[in-house]
Amino acid sequence: MATLQKAVVRSLPGEPNMTITLVVGGKQRNMDRPKDELLEKPLTRLQKSAAPPLDRQQRRAAQKGKAADAAGAPAAPPPPFVGLHAGPSAEAPVLDAGATTNEQAWRQGRLLRIGDAQYRVELNPPLLDRVELHARPFVGIPLMPVVQLHFAEEEACQWRWFRQRDGGNWEQIAGATSRRYTPRPEDAGCRLRVECTPGRFATAAAEDRPFGVNGSSSISDGELTLGAPGAAECGPVAVPPVPAAATPRHALTQQPTASPDLRVLTYNILADQYAATETAKNVIFAHCPPEYLDPDYRRPLVLSELLGFRADIMCLQEVDEKAFSAYLEPQLKAEGYRGLYTNKAGKAGFSVREGSATFYRSSRFSLVAHRGVTLKHLFPAKPGDPAKYGDVFAAMLRSSPQLQLALQRVATIAQISLLAPVQPGDRPLCVLNTHLFFHYMAPHIRTMHVWAMVQESHEMIEAAMADPGTAAQLGGQRPSLLFCGDLNSDLNDGIPGAIELLAKGSVHADFWDWWYGAQFKWEKGADAEGEGGGEGQEEAAAAGGQAASAQQQAQQQHLAQQQAGAAAATSSSDEFGEVAKQLHSAVEHVHPPGSPTGASSPGAGNRQQFVAGVDLRIPFSLRSADDLRTPFTNYVKGYQGLLDYVWYEPAALEVVREVPLPTLAEMGGPEGYLPSQRFPSDHLPVVFDLRFHAAGAARGTASGAITSGSAAGGSSSGAAAGGSGEDGGEGCADAGAAAAAAASAGNVLPAAMYNVGLAAEALGRAEVVAVPTDTLYGLAACANSSAAVAHIYATKQRGDHKPLAICVADLQEVGRYGDTRHLPEGLLEDLLPGPVTLLLSRLPDAPLAAELNPGVGAIGIRIPDAPFIRAVCRQHRSALALTSANVSGGLSSVEVAEFQELWPACSLVFDAGRLDAGRSGSTVVDLTTPGQLVIRRRGSGFARTMQLLQEKHGLKHVL
């Protein structure tokens, strides 16, 4: 009896063709045939393949079209029989090849006869299309190959792992017979090999089973069918860096939380496409050796971090689509998580392949509903187009066609997931996960997007509670909002609009950073990187208006070239991580002509009909889990800032514990920039333990993360700071006892960015605050408020005939208060910010209170090189009256304890520790006369000021 061979047929549902593979006449035949073709066509081809070859005379006769006679060559043998039987044996009838299609004919188990050879049809046997390993192997970090299977089931596949030492033979690893394998210490230095044999369990007898992908070649139920094995290799196995980045933090999360506690993580893991480019390696992350930027190196370290935190909810950003599907999702699924991925919404043909991913522990929550929100779809593409939120922002969009264009180019998405509790004591959640647009001059877009995605979350919750079936799934409880993500909104310049909106529930139309957006453009050939990236694509730009100085422009150009290179290297990119944040930290802020920095202050008034912002409110009361006290979550060379947040509803949840971020020492010191050998991302994972309130025991709803959260006090941020004033003196005082009192004083708070909002609110009430500058501690009040000016004179105990200086936040504001038209180009940029007070002719329409220096033609203007006071001034949206923090004629203060007698007169005192610039105060230079300078007070910046004004700008020093 002839040996039964195999004729393997692969027929994918929905595909027009099928493939037939078998060995005929000693050669493998692969036929790709239409499913609707008649069977006679492939059988004829097989018959020709099986026919014995003709000798020379037979070929010649065949070419002449005549048969060989008896005296000539023997006649060609008749063609072999070829037939497909309707069953597994020759007793079954032969199919009518002229009336049966391929799809009807090639069924599992049928017998194919070609001459004496017999074949059993194997329809769609288990097939391993590919097996791949997408990470470098490390001891202690699980490996999990990615497989592409056809007509096979993961549960039926068989696995074996092997190791190879020093190029020797492969040895099977005992007990390693599952898809997932964690390399052991003895594997260090070895190569690893994983072998997968695809399999499928039978579900029905061959002829009764419907045709399709899950068909099996089994004869009876329960039989396992195996296909041909495949393998992948990796290695050698390395020992992970010691200590691992998160080791001290993992010591606090060795056990998962149990209801009613909940561990939440948010983490921007740095997209592979951003880390692996030549620009990233050579410019942006030049501090990091290239091998540590490789995706295969970083992925297992990210996984190790995630697994060690044992979070219940994980919100990830900058997740490559392939990293999610081929690595994170299968790995975390094996740990009991379920994952959801939403890709960013880039321009057609140029969209980036990265987005956000939300994972939840399935033992704690089940998914009720999920939405991926594309923010561009919520705003009108063209004037007059209908859009969900077009009316809300109509005035802004009419004022700025550039804004309307930018909203259609920015690829921001949001993930909204409704999760039902599985365990008693838990409550339902609405998890909002996003990564906001990066550009430092687009805070208005971030504010708009935050408002819109929070509105969408509220709408989703309302719809769920209105639907009886969905409400029942949620246990009849209203989901509370948990908002996590990389909001690209730092506190380095003050509280941005997006954070103000979340913390206070509203933001007003003249909030300070709406006006940054008036400068933002999206245009071809611009220097900043945009959605498409690469040559010829439309790109985001901050341009126009009161142009930045030559020095600033040079800084912008240098950094923008870095970004443009990055964009060109990743032509599908729309957001190059936090690279643009370097631009933020390197240049001064630019305002459009007439931007109403003081619009909300008394008597300021508007200067244009341009509408930069609108009043917004959100239907939630939220609080930041860290009360905005985290100094940074992104730490790269040239930029550090708080970008990653966890917001929650205090009516439903409370913070139990923060898993502290690593210290600078643990990161490698001040130059321990991210990423590095130990830290796989340029961000740090943010982790908090929250606790659900018991049902019916909801707490108060006031969030006040900026107000009440900050008022609790805390340690100083340690920001560089100083003081200013005209009454500086000499000498020093011992203030040890007073310093102890300062630490416990209720109105003494850290000069930290999370307290900027408190200071701005006090100034808005015409109160006096004490603040550090770059020289001395100063007293500050609103310069456009008569009551505030009177208050600061009274606090200082100073005669009103002695003039006060003013402080502004940015260079472009100087020209709103003093006449700068005669100053040499670049002079302001050379001196400010810094320890200098410039005396300029006061403009008659300057937005200043009449009681401020009446009858004095000059005005002293400062921009201290101190982030806190500049942020306060910026958020206050008006100049500050500023003088040193001491009783008139007394000792100037370099620490808060030295002016303790003034604390009762101050609404708030902001402490930055002892200042180290001395007690001479700022250098006061009179520049009211063109071409001349007069030093009114030498101060701490005297030498540099004289050198710049005389040698560089050619001013004559008049004694």
PyMOL commands that set and color helices and strands:
alter all, ss='L'
color gray80, all
select helices_A, chain A and resi 40-50+56-64+102-105+154-156+185-187+247-250+272-275+278-284+290-292+295-309+321-333+375-378+394-399+401-409+443-466+468-473+497-504+512-519+550-569+580-586+664-667+708-711+736-744+753-764+786-796+811-816+827-831+867-876+896-905+942-952
alter helices_A, ss='H'
color red, helices_A
select strands_A, chain A and resi 4-10+17-24+27-34+82-84+111-114+117-123+127-132+146-150+158-164+170-172+191-197+199-201+224-226+230-234+261-268+313-320+337-343+354-361+365-374+413-421+429-435+480-486+506-507+520-524+538-542+616-617+623-624+634-636+639-641+644-648+653-659+686-692+748-750+769-772+777-782+805-807+836-841+858-862+880-884+908-911+923-926+932-937+956-957
alter strands_A, ss='S'
color yellow, strands_A
deselect
rebuild
show_as cartoon
